[in-house]
Amino acid sequence: MTGIENDINHIYRLSSTCIIIINSKLLCQTQITTIQFNKNYCIMFFMSKRFNNLLKIMSKLRGKNGCPWDKEQTRESLKPFIIEEAYEVIEAIDEKSPENLKEELGDLLLQVVFHAQIAKEGKEFDMEDILTALEEKLIRRHPHVFESPHTPLYKRGEGGIDAKEVLVQWERIKKEEKANSKRESMLDSVPKELPALLRAHRLQDKASRVGFDWKHINDVFAKVEEEIKEFKSAVEEKKPDEIEDELGDIFFALVNVARFLEINPEDALRKTISKFISRFRYIEEKAKEAGRELSDMTLEEMDKLWEEAKGHGK
């Protein structure tokens, strides 16, 4: 609205509908998420026309004459799609493809819109409630950036706080919030449904924010070596239960190494898996060109092709 603040004659708000009159002419009538006033002008953050259209499309898909498949979906039935779409976003990021990322982010957004519509039908909450809650949370958990939400305009803070201190502050504020008051541990906020490597990384990261962490990378390496030694001992003594436990300890210690070096272990392993697939496919292609079956090739022959694949940057 910059540049036309002084031209605003009237703003009428009826429920979630805002009618803006400028120079005695109707500027627009649209849904809004927030209106904040400050003496001579107002700042309006309103949903774009396309976003409104998206909500209307979802409402129609779930409506009386909508799509049978969309209408029968529930929160439970949509859970696999949320996970799938999130991973497809990650894949698009790894591929460094803006076009794919744009599409996959849209698919992920669709899941949010889907759940918002289901909640709206149940008179629980709607998209405006989601956006309002998110806005309030971001402002509340960034006091170093925003002033009190009771002031007319939010101003940038003076600084003097680093990224690690921000994370500690975030956890403190999060713990104080009423919605999280029933959690007995700060670790309870890490979802149990996360993939094991990612969950281990998040748990270690949470603990490190309150000082439960190694001081130097050499200490972490020493822990890995200690766990490997204990694992070898369990293998030699042929103790299945201990073997599994010690192997888990090795993974957990390696995740600590990754976290200490600011590497996401889930990303690192996923990229290694992609390399493995690419190189193995190279072996399959070469075997096919030679008219041979992989089962008929020796390990030495396949290993040679593997090294060739590495040489080709696969």
C-alpha positions in Angstrom: 0.0 0.0 0.0 3.1 2.3 0.0 2.4 5.5 -1.9 -1.4 5.5 -1.5 -1.7 5.6 2.3 -2.9 9.2 2.4 -5.5 8.4 -0.3 -7.4 5.8 1.7 -10.8 7.2 2.6 -12.4 4.2 4.3 -11.7 0.6 5.2 -14.7 -1.5 6.0 -14.2 -4.8 7.7 -17.0 -7.3 7.8 -15.9 -10.6 9.3 -13.0 -11.7 7.1 -13.9 -9.4 4.2 -12.2 -6.1 3.7 -13.7 -3.3 1.4 -11.2 -0.6 0.6 -12.4 2.8 -0.7 -9.8 5.1 -2.2 -10.7 8.5 -3.6 -14.4 7.5 -3.4 -13.8 4.5 -5.6 -13.9 0.8 -4.7 -10.3 -0.5 -4.8 -11.0 -4.0 -3.8 -13.0 -6.4 -1.8 -11.0 -9.3 -0.5 -10.3 -11.6 2.4 -7.5 -10.4 4.6 -5.4 -11.9 7.3 -4.3 -8.8 9.3 -5.1 -5.1 9.5 -2.9 -2.9 11.7 -3.4 0.8 12.1 -0.8 3.5 12.8 -1.9 7.2 13.0 -1.9 8.3 9.4 -1.9 5.0 7.5 -2.5 1.3 7.7 -0.7 -1.8 6.5 -2.7 -4.6 5.1 -1.5 -8.1 4.5 -4.2 -9.8 2.4 -4.4 -13.1 0.6 -3.7 -12.9 -3.1 -6.4 -13.5 -5.6 -4.7 -16.8 -6.7 -4.5 -18.0 -3.1 -8.2 -17.3 -2.6 -8.9 -19.1 -5.9 -7.0 -22.1 -4.6 -9.1 -22.2 -1.5 -12.3 -22.0 -3.6 -11.1 -24.8 -5.9 -10.5 -27.1 -2.9 -13.9 -26.1 -1.4 -15.5 -27.0 -4.8 -13.6 -30.3 -5.1 -14.9 -31.3 -1.6 -18.4 -29.8 -2.3 -21.7 -31.4 -3.3 -20.9 -31.7 -7.0 -17.2 -32.1 -6.4 -14.7 -34.9 -7.0 -15.6 -38.3 -5.5 -11.9 -39.0 -4.6 -11.3 -35.7 -3.0 -14.6 -35.9 -1.0 -13.8 -39.2 0.5 -10.3 -38.2 1.8 -9.7 -37.9 5.5 -6.8 -36.7 7.7 -5.7 -40.3 8.1 -5.9 -41.1 4.3 -3.8 -38.0 3.5 -0.9 -38.8 5.8 1.1 -40.7 3.2 0.7 -37.9 0.7 2.2 -35.3 3.1 5.3 -37.4 3.6 5.6 -38.2 -0.2 5.2 -34.6 -1.2 7.8 -33.4 1.4 10.3 -35.9 0.1 9.7 -34.9 -3.5 10.4 -31.3 -2.5 13.7 -32.5 -1.0 14.5 -34.4 -4.3 13.8 -31.3 -6.3 16.2 -29.3 -4.1 18.9 -32.0 -4.5 18.3 -31.8 -8.3 18.8 -28.0 -8.2 15.8 -27.7 -10.4 13.8 -24.5 -9.8 11.0 -25.6 -12.1 10.6 -29.0 -10.3 10.9 -27.3 -6.9 8.1 -24.8 -7.9 5.8 -27.7 -8.8 6.6 -29.8 -5.8 6.2 -26.9 -3.4 2.8 -26.4 -4.9 1.9 -30.1 -4.3 3.0 -29.7 -0.7 1.0 -26.6 -0.3 -2.0 -28.5 -1.6 -1.8 -30.8 1.3 -2.0 -27.9 3.7 -5.0 -26.5 1.8 -6.6 -29.9 1.9 -6.3 -30.2 5.7 -7.5 -26.6 6.1 -10.7 -27.4 4.1 -11.3 -30.6 6.1 -11.0 -28.6 9.4 -13.2 -25.9 8.0 -15.9 -28.4 7.2 -15.7 -29.7 10.8 -15.9 -26.1 12.1 -12.5 -26.5 13.8 -10.4 -23.9 12.1 -9.7 -22.5 8.6 -6.8 -21.2 6.5 -7.0 -17.8 8.0 -6.7 -19.3 11.5 -3.6 -21.2 10.3 -2.0 -18.1 8.9 -2.8 -16.0 12.0 -1.3 -18.7 14.3 1.8 -18.9 12.2 2.2 -15.1 12.1 1.8 -14.8 15.8 4.2 -17.6 16.5 7.0 -16.2 14.3 6.7 -12.8 15.9 6.5 -14.2 19.4 9.6 -16.4 18.9 11.7 -13.6 17.4 11.7 -10.9 20.0 15.2 -9.9 18.8 13.6 -8.9 15.5 10.1 -7.7 16.4 8.9 -5.4 19.1 5.9 -6.4 21.3 2.9 -7.4 19.2 1.0 -4.7 21.1 2.9 -1.9 19.3 1.4 -0.5 16.0 4.3 -1.5 13.9 7.1 -4.0 14.3 10.6 -2.7 14.1 13.9 -4.5 13.6 15.9 -5.1 16.8 19.4 -3.8 17.5 21.1 -7.1 16.9 23.8 -8.5 19.2 22.5 -12.1 19.2 24.0 -14.9 17.2 22.3 -17.9 15.5 23.1 -20.3 18.4 21.6 -17.9 20.9 18.5 -17.6 18.7 18.0 -21.3 18.9 18.4 -21.3 22.7 15.9 -18.4 22.9 13.5 -20.2 20.6 13.5 -23.3 22.8 12.9 -21.2 25.9 10.0 -19.3 24.4 8.5 -22.5 23.0 8.7 -24.2 26.4 6.9 -21.3 28.0 4.0 -21.4 25.5 0.8 -22.8 26.9 0.4 -25.3 23.9 3.7 -27.0 25.0 3.2 -26.9 28.8 2.3 -30.6 28.9 5.6 -31.7 27.4 7.9 -33.1 30.2 11.1 -32.8 28.1 12.3 -30.5 25.4 13.0 -33.7 23.4 9.3 -34.4 23.2 8.9 -31.8 20.4 10.9 -34.1 18.0 8.3 -36.2 16.1 8.7 -40.0 16.7 7.6 -40.6 13.1 10.8 -39.0 11.6 13.3 -41.2 9.8 15.8 -42.6 12.4 18.8 -40.7 11.1 16.9 -37.4 11.0 15.4 -38.0 14.4 18.8 -38.7 15.9 20.1 -35.5 14.4 17.2 -33.4 15.7 17.4 -35.0 19.2 21.2 -34.3 19.4 20.7 -30.8 18.2 18.0 -30.1 20.8 20.2 -31.4 23.6 23.2 -29.3 22.4 21.2 -26.1 22.7 21.4 -26.4 26.5 25.1 -27.3 26.6 24.8 -31.1 26.4 27.5 -31.4 23.7 31.1 -32.3 23.0 33.6 -29.5 23.1 35.8 -30.6 20.2 35.4 -32.8 17.1 38.2 -35.1 18.3 36.0 -36.0 21.3 33.3 -37.1 18.9 35.8 -39.2 16.8 37.0 -40.8 20.0 33.4 -41.8 20.8 33.0 -43.3 17.3 36.1 -45.4 17.8 35.0 -46.5 21.2 31.6 -47.7 19.8 33.3 -49.5 16.9 35.5 -51.3 19.4 32.5 -52.4 21.5 30.7 -53.5 18.3 33.6 -55.7 17.2 33.8 -57.2 20.7 30.0 -58.1 20.6 30.5 -59.7 17.1 33.4 -61.7 18.3 31.4 -62.9 21.3 28.5 -63.7 19.1 25.9 -61.8 21.2 23.0 -60.9 18.8 21.3 -58.4 21.1 24.5 -56.6 21.9 25.5 -56.5 18.3 22.3 -54.7 17.4 22.7 -52.3 20.3 26.3 -51.5 19.5 25.6 -51.0 15.8 22.9 -48.5 16.8 25.4 -46.7 19.0 27.8 -46.5 16.0 25.1 -44.9 13.9 24.2 -42.5 16.7 27.8 -41.5 17.2 28.3 -41.0 13.4 25.2 -38.7 13.4 26.9 -36.7 16.1 30.0 -36.3 13.9 27.7 -35.1 11.1 25.9 -32.6 13.3 29.2 -31.3 14.7 30.4 -30.7 11.1 27.0 -29.2 10.3 26.1 -31.9 7.8 22.6 -33.4 7.7 23.2 -37.2 7.9 19.9 -37.9 6.2 21.0 -35.8 3.2 24.5 -37.3 3.2 23.1 -40.9 3.2 20.5 -40.1 0.5 23.1 -38.7 -1.8 25.3 -41.8 -1.3 22.3 -43.9 -2.1 21.8 -41.9 -5.3 25.4 -42.5 -6.2 25.1 -46.2 -5.6 22.0 -46.4 -7.8 23.7 -44.5 -10.6 26.9 -46.6 -10.5 25.0 -49.9 -10.3 22.8 -48.9 -13.3 26.1 -48.3 -15.2 27.1 -51.8 -14.5 23.7 -53.1 -15.7 23.9 -51.0 -18.9 27.4 -52.3 -19.7 26.4 -55.9 -19.0 23.4 -55.5 -21.3 25.6 -54.0 -24.1 27.9 -57.1 -23.7 24.9 -59.4 -23.9 25.6 -60.8 -20.4 23.6 -61.3 -17.2 24.9 -59.8 -14.0 24.6 -63.1 -12.3 27.1 -64.5 -14.8 29.7 -61.8 -14.1 32.4 -62.1 -11.5 32.8 -59.7 -8.7 36.1 -58.5 -10.2 34.4 -57.6 -13.5 31.6 -55.7 -11.8 34.0 -53.9 -9.5 36.0 -52.8 -12.6 32.8 -51.3 -14.1 32.0 -49.7 -10.8 35.4 -47.9 -10.9 34.6 -46.9 -14.5 31.3 -45.4 -13.4 33.2 -43.4 -10.7 35.6 -42.2 -13.4 32.7 -40.9 -15.4 31.5 -38.9 -12.4 28.5 -41.1 -11.6 
